[in-house]
Amino acid sequence: MSLTLNVLQDFDPIDPREDENLGTMMCAHSRHKLGDEQIESGKYESWDDAQEHIVPKNATVLPLYLYDHSGITMNTTGFSCQWDSGQVGFIYVSDELARTLLGWKSITKGRREKIKEYLRNEVESYDKYLRGDIWGWEIKDENDEVIDCCYGYEEEESAREDGELTKKSLVKEAV
């Protein structure tokens, strides 16, 4: 049995914000619908004002920055380009929700840092989605027919590794 593995860019990835997430992304942009909920443009005087009116009192919050030039990319630390980048919103989770979802009785300083790490990871996943950096694999037989495939990997190497394992399993089953 002759099989070929192809690792491909996933051109129809699932928006990671559609999955269950710890944080809520609030964004405002004139050309893109970003994050979970949209902040009405011009409703608040500043990001601090928006945050004060939207975010619960006891919460962990990180800013969201967007670089928009021949594609878009997002992070929580900002970009060096003053013309094509800036704050586009924030991601937050209330202490109450964090305690419930994470099974904690209290939010300590160390746990707050862990929550920030979770939120940064959510932003990284969303950024990969925005940039089209999502991968998949397909295995074809000798007739160029796809016999198995899987998509939605955030790392090209992970897609390759899983595809190789599946290919080996299929070859072993055929023997």
MARGUTI-773363 format. One record per atom (N, C-alpha, C, O): x, z, y negated. Coordinates in steps of 0.02 Angstrom, whole numbers, plus 50000, padded with zeros to 5 digits. Each point is the difference from the previous one (the first is absolute). Example, Ala and Ser with C-alpha at 12.3 -4.5 7.8 and 13.67 -1.06 7.14 Angstrom:
506605039050284 499555000049941 500455000049940 500525003350001 499304993149946 500425000349941 499615003749945 500255000849945 
This chain:
500435000050059 499575000049941 500455000049938 500425004449992 499484990749966 500404999349939 499565002049940 499504996849985 500715008549981 499635002549943 500434999949938 500605001150003 499084997749940 500354999949936 499685005249954 499395000349993 501045003849976 499765004949952 500134997449930 500554997949984 498945002349974 500074998349929 499805006049958 499465002850010 500974999249944 499845005349952 499804996549935 500374995949974 499035005950001 499724996449943 499765004749946 499845005850013 500144991749926 499705003749946 499245000250012 499704994950018 500005010949972 499285000850008 499674997749934 500045003649950 499644990650051 499704997349940 499295002549987 499704998249950 500045005950095 499345002949990 500015007450019 499635002350043 500815001549923 500065007150019 499415004149977 499644998249954 500275007450079 499475004749981 500275004349943 500565002550003 499044998449946 500185004249943 500065007250025 499515002850025 501095000349970 500085006950024 499575005049964 499905005650024 499844992649918 499555004649964 499315000250033 499595004349983 500264991150063 499375000150036 500015005150057 499485002050024 501135000049996 500075005250051 499895006849968 499945000549939 500035004650102 499955006849973 500685002049971 500514999350034 499485003049905 500625002049966 499925007049973 499455002449988 501115000950001 500005006749970 499844999449926 499585003749974 500754991749992 499934999449928 499474995049979 499784995850039 500025004849898 499564995249968 500394996549944 500285003349957 499734990150045 500344996149948 499504997949947 499504996750014 500645005449925 499594998149942 500424995249958 500565001849979 499194992350008 500394994949965 499594996449947 499384999750003 500984997649948 499694995849949 500464994149988 500595000949984 499144993150024 500394993949987 499524994549981 499454999550028 500744996449924 499544994949976 499924994150048 499494996649998 501015002250046 499964994150044 499965001750075 499834995650040 500335010549979 500015001750071 499555006150013 499995004749961 499664995150094 499635005950024 500475003650048 500144997650055 500115008049924 500515003750037 499745006850022 499575003049968 500714999550087 499865006750022 499305000950027 499684995350024 500085011049971 499355001850028 499444999549949 499454997650016 500685004749924 499495000049948 500304997549935 500595000949986 498994995949974 500224997149937 499855004649941 499465002949996 501014997849960 499915003849939 499784995149946 500324994849990 499145006749978 499734995649948 500514999249944 500225005049970 499964988950015 500504998649948 499755002549932 499434998749981 500995004849984 499855002449933 499585006449998 499865002549946 499955000150111 499585005950001 500395006349982 499735004849972 500924995250043 500415005949987 500564998249951 500224994349997 500005010749965 500524998849950 500694999150030 500424996549972 499705006550086 500664999650033 499915001450074 499455001850023 501094997350015 499985001650071 499905007550010 499655002150047 500645001949910 499905007350004 499275001749990 499735004250035 499954992649916 499295001149986 499584998050061 499545003650019 500604990650010 499634997650059 500095005050057 499515001850033 501105000349977 500145004750054 499635006649989 499725002850047 500274999549892 499665006349983 499254999650015 499705005050021 500004989249968 499284999250011 499814998350072 499445001250021 501034996050017 499844997550067 500255004750056 499635001350047 500975001249946 500315003850054 499775007350000 499995003149947 499834999550112 499825007150004 500585004449974 500584998050001 499255008049977 500485004549970 500605001550045 500574999549978 499315002250084 500535001650047 500114993950046 499654999150049 500844996949933 500134993850037 500734998049994 500365002349956 499854993550090 500664996949997 499904992949975 499594996350027 500795001849922 499914993549968 500674996549991 500505003249983 499524990450030 500584995849987 499784993949959 499464997450012 500955000449941 499834994049962 500094993750043 500395000050047 499254994849936 500074993550032 500244995049948 499694999349947 500854997250069 500284994949956 499964993250034 500074999550061 499824995449900 499954993250026 500494995549964 500075000349939 500264995450099 500414994649973 499624993650017 499864998750058 499964997449892 499574994250008 500354993949971 499964998649940 500394997850103 500364994049979 500124995750062 500415001950043 499254992549963 500064995750060 499845004050063 500354999450050 499145004749948 499825004550054 499975007049971 500215001349944 499545003450096 499965006849977 500315004850050 500004998750060 500265006749913 500285005450041 499855006649966 499965000349939 499955005050101 499795006449974 500455005650026 500234999750057 499895005449901 500355005950022 499795006149959 499564999449957 500755006350056 499845006149963 500555002049952 499965005349969 500564990650025 500585001849959 500094995649938 500375001949955 499324992450043 500064995549943 500494994550012 500385000050049 499624995249905 500434994150003 500384999449934 499785002749949 500774993850052 500424999649940 499784994749950 500234999949943 499324995650078 499794994649955 499445002649953 499465001750022 500694998349914 499505002549952 499444995049986 499485001949975 500634991850042 499504994949984 499484999050055 499414999049985 500815001350078 499554998350055 499825006050044 499754999150056 500375006849919 499855005950041 499735005749957 500085000149939 499625004650094 499755006049966 499545003850046 499864998050056 499915007749920 499565004050040 499324996550006 499744997449952 500005002750109 499374996750014 499485005050027 499424998250011 500805008049998 499535005050026 500365006050029 500565001649981 499105001750066 500295005750034 499675000950068 499454997650012 500905005950031 499735001850066 499995007650003 500465003349977 499004999550050 499945007250002 499625002350062 499654996150032 500435010349983 499595003350051 499895007149977 500475003349977 498924999150028 499855006949981 500305004750052 500084998150059 500105007949919 500275004950047 499505001550056 500185000850058 499184999549924 499475001450049 499994994750055 499975001750059 500044991949922 499994994650049 500645000050041 499984999050061 500595002149907 500645000250036 500005005550052 500204999050057 499565006949924 499975005650048 499544998150059 500175001450058 499274995749927 499534998150053 500294994750047 500005000950061 500264993749911 500254994550041 500655001850037 500114997650055 500305006649915 500645001850031 499975006450040 500485001950033 498955001649964 499925006150039 500405005949973 500215004450039 499904995849897 500395005349969 499535005149967 499464998249976 500765008150023 499605005149966 500185000449926 499595001949959 501024996350024 500225000349930 500494994349986 500274996950045 499835001949891 500474994849978 500605003749969 499965002649945 500594997450092 500615003149975 500414994649964 499814994250000 500735007849969 500444995349965 500264994750048 500024994049985 500195008250074 500244995350051 499474995250024 500134994150011 499265008549997 499454995750022 499804995149946 499804994450015 500255007749922 499844995449945 500504994150002 499814994249988 500825007250026 500504994650006 499844995550059 500104993949996 499645008950059 499804996050058 499414995549981 499974994350021 499565008449940 499434996049977 500254994249958 499764994450008 500715006949947 500284994649959 500324994650044 499944994049986 500405008150067 500304995250046 499464995850034 500084993950006 499375009250015 499444996350030 499734994949950 499874994350018 500035007849920 499734995549949 500494994249986 499784994349994 500865007250001 500504994649990 499984995150059 500054993949989 499875008650072 499964995650058 499384995549997 500034994250019 499415008649957 499404995949991 500124994449949 499784994350010 500575007349937 500154995049948 500484994850028 499924994049986 500575008050054 500464995250031 499624995250046 500144994049999 499405008650040 499604995750044 499584995149960 499954994150017 499755008349929 499594995749957 500444994849966 499794994249992 500815007749987 500464995349969 500184994450048 500024994249980 500115007450083 500164994850050 499404995250007 500094994050006 499325008849993 499404995850004 499954995549938 499884994050006 500235008849934 499964996049939 500524994449999 499864994649976 500735006850050 500544995050000 499954995150058 500394995250003 499155005950043 499954995650058 500545001350052 500174995550038 500095010549963 500555001850045 499715003550063 500215005550018 499314991150014 499695002450061 500134994750054 499984994049986 500155008350075 500254995650053 499575000250063 499595004550009 500524990750033 499674999750065 500424996050048 500524997349983 499255002450079 500334996050051 499494996450042 499425002150006 500804992550022 499584996450048 500464997550056 500574998249989 499155001750071 500364997550058 499654993850025 499395000050011 501004994749996 499724993650023 500294998250068 500575001750016 499024994950024 500234997850066 500344993149993 500094997549945 500094999750112 500354993650000 499584994349973 500274994749983 499075006250013 499554994949971 499865001249927 499564996849970 500815007750000 499945001949929 499335003249985 499764999849943 499935003350107 499375003749992 500175007349987 500415003050034 499265000049916 500105007149986 499655003950055 499404999350012 500995005050022 499715004050054 499945007449981 499665003850033 500684998349914 499935006849974 500275000149929 500454996249982 499275008449978 500245000749931 499795006849972 499545003250025 500804998849923 499835006249965 500284999649929 500564997549990 499065004849962 500204999749930 499915006849967 499725004650029 500524996049910 499915006149961 500615004649998 499935005949982 500654991650035 500615004049999 500305000149929 500034994949967 500175011050011 500325000649934 500754998550002 500314999349948 499965000250111 500724998450008 500064994050046 499724999950055 500654995149923 500124994150041 500335001850066 499834997350053 500655007349944 500365002050061 499545003450050 500084999150060 499445004949916 499525003250045 499574994850035 499855000650060 499944994449903 499614994550030 500414996550054 499754998650054 500885000149931 500444996750048 500095004350063 499944997450056 500195009049935 500105004450058 499385000450044 500054999550061 499365001449908 499395000450039 499844993350034 499774999950057 500364994649908 499904993550030 500454998950061 499784997450051 500855004749944 500474999450056 499775004250059 500034997750057 499735008449930 499755004350054 499404996850035 499955000150061 499604997149900 499414996750028 500214993950040 499734998750054 500734997549919 500244994050036 500305001950067 499864996850051 500555008349950 500315002450063 499475002250049 500044998650060 499455004949916 499465002450042 499614994150030 499835000150059 500044994849900 499644994150024 500404996350053 499714997650049 500945001849941 500444996650049 500015004050065 499964997250054 500085009449940 500015004450059 499354999450039 500004999850062 499435000049902 499354999450033 499934993350037 499664999750052 500654995249923 499944993350029 500424999350064 499884995550040 500605008949970 500454999550058 499665002850063 500314999950053 
